[in-house]
Amino acid sequence: MALSYKARRRWSLVILLVGLPLYIIVAVNVVGLIDRPSILVELFVYVALGFLWMMPFKFVFRGIGQPDPDAPKDEEPH
């Protein structure tokens, strides 16, 4: 079942405002479990985790910055 545009906008807000901070906290704690690696290894791990969090949610964020495709089209510009 595909999500509507409004549902995807709402879910993207929830993901960004709640899920992303929680993911950052978990990622920092997981990296903190190992002894402090070199700065380049640590940077690589954080960059990889930064890309990894968004992969399952790609379908939610796709097209959110565009106008609502289901909205009625106005004939006259305001």
Secondary structure, DSSP 4 states (H G I P E B T S, - for coil): -PPPHHHHHHHHHHIIIIIHHHHHHHHHHHHHHS----HHHHHHHHHHHHHHTTGGGHHHHTTTTSPPTTSPPPSS--
